[in-house]
Amino acid sequence: MTTFVKASVAPGARTLAAEWYLSPEIRAREDERIFARSWIYVARQDDFTEPGIFFTRDVAGENLIVTRDQSTTLRAFFNVCRHRGTRLCTEERGTFKGTIQCPYHAWTYGVDGKLRVARSMEGIEGFDPADYALREASVECFEGFVFVAIEPQESLAEAFAPLAGRFSAWRLPELRRAASIAYDAACNWKLVFQNYSECYHCPVIHPQLERLSSSDSGRNDLTDGPFLGGYSELRDSATTLNAIGKTPRPLLAGEENRSRVYYYTIFPSMLLSLHPDYVMVHSVQPLDAGHTRISCEWFFDPQTMQRPDFDCSDAVEFWDLTNRQDWAVSELTQLGVASRAYTPGPYSQQEGLLGAFDRHYKRIVE
């Protein structure tokens, strides 16, 4: 049986020192020790409805092409021609028409990564096209979400073992994206994770959220390691989180989850929010020490989406406001930690998950 407990902070726990948010050297170390070795969320399985559909993603200083080959296998190729290293694809998304061609000398690859055409290479001693397939990163799926890893330390199933079956009630692979909004925030990526992991700030920053869900109602079942989180209770009058606190949409995960919203951080690239009638996902991508790109996506039951009266703007507008409030205060924090006056301060009892995040993060990076 899953046990949920109220957040508590370890004795003496304090916020991270300024250099962890400001240093370009630490940001580079994060790429090598965290982002290159971890499973990073990049897309949904249902995004790849046809062979050749692709997305390009920056991961740990590398640019990857994520696509589907003719046999429906997902692939993640380094966006580098095997001839002279030219970047193959400059678009963020699109569809390959059967092949991937280098724009420099027209070396041509299949969507399975195999070299098909290498002009004027006939007679070159020792040249075998089979030796020059595109380099690949690892790609695997979890609950309908596509993750890539450049140098994985373990399989996705092994890494995500603590999450196995935890979200099955929401039927995540069946849900479909109804909306997405991308944001650029002038703050370190860790501030986005840390802000998400506490509601100590909610009465001050999010009055519209506090009205529907008490900031003191949070209880957590994952309190250590790469995955952290739990649930918050809706107030008696609320049935979901939107402007009015009511929804005409059916429940996704049954009566037992009617009054709860679950929030989990999937280190180091995803924030997963499970509502009674929709699921929200934030993907978090560091750009440099002081800038982060965040994409927020809203997922709904596909049958609900087919209804003539389907409208998800209530959820999108509510969380777009909440997101912008969060990014604004996170940017203020980034400015503050850059001051010579900043020294690490003590965490409150509502910030226990932040101390847990810091411990896991520093075990990897230090």
N, C-alpha and C positions, 0 to 999 in steps of 0.2 A: 504494500500500500504506500502510495506517495505521501510524504509528510511535508507540509508547508509550514514555514516558520517566519516570524517577523524579523526584519533586518536588524542586525546588530553589528557594531563596529569593534574590531579587535583593539585591545588596550594600546594606546600610543599611536594608533594609525593616523597618518597625516597625508596631506596631498603631495603629489610628486613635485620634486624640485623643478625650477624653471627650465633647466637645460633639456629636460625630457620633452618639452613642448616647443623648444626654440632651435635646437641644434641641428644644422644640416648633416653633421657627422652621425648623429643618432638616427636621423631619418634614413640615411643610407644604410646604417646597420640594421634598421627595421626591415628594409627590403630583403637583405640577405638572410636574416635570422627568422623573420616572421613571414613576410608576404611571399617569398620564393618557396618556402617550405610548407605553407599552409594551403588548405583548400579554399579557393576564392570564388564567391558567387558571381556569375557572369550573365546568366540568361535563364530562360525556362525551356523545358523540353518541347512544349507546344509552339515555341517560336520557330522551330525547324520543321515546318510542315512539308517542305520539298527539298530534294537534294540540291546542294549548292547554296542554299540560304546561308549567309554568314554575318557575323558580328566581329569587329575588332575590339580588343580590350587591352589596356595597359595594366600589366601586373609586374610588380617588383622591377621596374625599369625596362621590362620587355614588352613588346607589342605582339599579341597573339591573334590569330585568325581562328575563330570558333565556327565550325561549319558541320554539315552533314553530308556523308558520301552517298553513293548510289545504293548502298546496302543498308541505309538508315543508321549507320554507326556515326556517333558524334566524334569529331576530331578537333584537336587544338594544335595548330601549326604555329611555329615561330614565323613571324612575318618577314622572312629573310630568304632571298634567292640563294641557291646553293652555288651559283656561278661566282658573282663578285659581291654578294651581300646586299644587293639593292632591296629596299623595302618593296614588297610585291603589291600591297593593297593600301591605298590611302583613304578609302571611305570607311565610315563607321559601321555601315551595314549595307547589304545589297544581296544579289544573287549571282553566283558564278554560272555561266552558261556552259557547264560541262568541264571547264578547265580553269586553271589559275595561271595567268601569264605575266612574266616579269616585264615591266614597262621599258627596261633598258635594252636587253638583247634578246628578248622574246623566248627565253627558256620557258617551257610550258609544262605544267603539272596537272594531273588529274585531281579531282576533289578528294581522292584518297591519299594525296600527297606524293604519288609516284611521278617521277620525271618521265614525261611523254615525248617531248621534243627538245633537243639541244642543237641549235643550228651550227653547222660547220664544225661539229666535233668528230665527224667520221675520220678514222685513221689516227686519232690522238692515242698514243700508246698508253695502255692501262686504263683508259676511260671506259667505264661501264655505267650506263644510266641507272642501273639498280642500286649503285652506291650513292646516288645523289637525290634521294627522296627528301622532301621537306622534313626538317627536324620537328619533333612533336613534344608537346607537354602532355601531362595526364589530364584526362577529363572523365568525370563520373557524375552520377545523378543521385540526388537525395530528395524524396518527396516531391518530384516534379521540377526541382531546381537543378540547374547545371552548374557544376563547380569545376574549376581547373586548378592544377598545381604544377609548378615548374620543377621542383625537386621535392616531391612528397616524401615525408618520413614514414608514412604508413598509408594504407588504402583508405579511401573515404569511409568505408564501412567500419574499419577499425577506429578511425579518428572520431567518427560520429556515433560510436556505440552507446554513449550515454543518452542519446536522443532517439534511439531506435524505438519505434512504436509510440513515442510520446505524443505525436500530433495526429495520429491516425483518425481520430474522431472528426477532424476538419476535412478529410478527404482532399488533402492539398494537391495531389497530382491532377485531380479533376477540375479544380478551379481555373478560371480564366481571368486574365488581366483586363480590367475595364478602364483604367486610367493610370497615368504616370506623370510625374513632375520631377525635373532635374533642378538641383540647386548647387551653387558654389558658395561655400562658407569660408570666411577668412579666419579659420582657426585650425588647430591641429586635430587630426582624426580621432585622437584619444579623447578629446573633449566631447566629441559627438557621442562616443560610446558611454562616457561617464555621465553625461547629461541624461541620456536615455535610461540609465540604470538607477535613477533615484527620482522620487517625487517630492523631496524636501522643498524644491523650488516651485512646485505646482500652484500653491495658493497665491504666490506672488506673481508668477509669470503667466499662468494659465487659468484665469478665473473661469473660463468656459469649460475647462476640463474638471476643475475642482467642484463645480456645481453638479456634475454628473457622477463623479467618482472621487471618494475621499482620498486625500493624499496619505492618510494614515492607514489605509485599508490593505496595503500591499503585504503579501506573504510569498516567500520564496522556497522553492524546492531544489534549485541548483545554486549553490552558494560558494563553489570553489572550482577552479580550473577554467577551461576555455569557454564553457557555456554557463551563463548565469541568468537567473530570472525566476519568474513565478507569475502571480496574478494580482490584480487589484479588483475590488468589488465595485459594481455599479450601485449607485444609491437606489432606494426602493422605487423611486418614480421613473428610473431610466431603464431602457431596454437595449440601448446601444450608445456609442459615442458619436454624436453628430450635433448639429445646432440645437435641436429640440429634444434630444434624448429618446426619441421614439423611432421605430422602423417598421415599414410594411413588409420587409423581407423575411423569409422564413429562417429559422435557426439552422446554422451549419453543423453544430456539434452537440445537439441534444439539449434536453431540459437541464441536465446537470451542469451545463456551462452557460446557462441563460444569463446569469447575473455577474459573470466574470469576464475580464479582458486579461489575456496572458501576454507577457512581454519577455522575450528572451534575446540575449545577445549571442550571436554565433561568431565567435572570434575567428578572424579579425575583419570580416567584411560584410556581415549581415545583421540587421535588427529585425526580428520577427515578432509581429503583433497579431494575436489571434482574437478576433472579436466575435460576439454572438452571431453576426450576420455577414461578416466579411473578414478578410485577412489583409494586413498591410505589411509590406516589406520595404525596408530601407537598405540599399546597397551603399557601402561606404568605401570610397577610394581616395587615399591620400595623394595630393598633388605635389606638395612640398611641406616643409615643417609647419607652415602657417596657413595652408589652404587645403580644403577638402571638397571633393565632389560627392554629392549625395543624390541618389535617385530613389524616389518614393513611388511605390507601385501599390495599387489596390486590386484585390482579387475577389471574385464573386462566383457563386454557383452558376454554371452556364445556363441551366434552365431558367433561373431567375433573370439572367441577362436577356433571355429571349422574349420576355414579357413586353408587350407594347408600352407599358407604363414604367419600365425600368429606368431608374435615374439614380446614379451614384454620386451626384454632386453634393448631397448632404454630407457624406463621409469625406469626400475629397476636400471640400471647402473647410470643414472643421479641422482636418489635419494639416491642410496647407497653412492655415492660420497658426496652428500649434507648432508646426515645423519652423515657420519663420520667426516665431517668438523664441524657439530654442536656438536657432542659428544666431539670432541677434545677441542673446545673452552669452552664448559660447564665444562669439567674436569679442565681446567685452572682456571675457575671461582671458582670451588670448592676449589682448592688449595689456591687461593687468599683470599677467605673469611675466611679461617682458620688462616690467619696471624693476629698478634696483631696490624698490621698497618691498617687493614680494618675497616672502618666505613661506615655506609650506605650513598650512594651517590644519587644525584638527578636524577630522570627519565627525559628523553628527551620527546619532544612532540610526538615522534613516539612510545613511550612506554606506552601509556595510558592503554592498555589492561593489562599490567603487574601490574599497580597500582590497577586495578579492580580485578585481580586475588588475589593480596595480601589482599585486603579488604575482599573478600569472604572467603578466607582461614582463616584469623585471626578471623573473626566472629565465625567460627566453633571451632577453636582450642584453642583460648585464654580462 
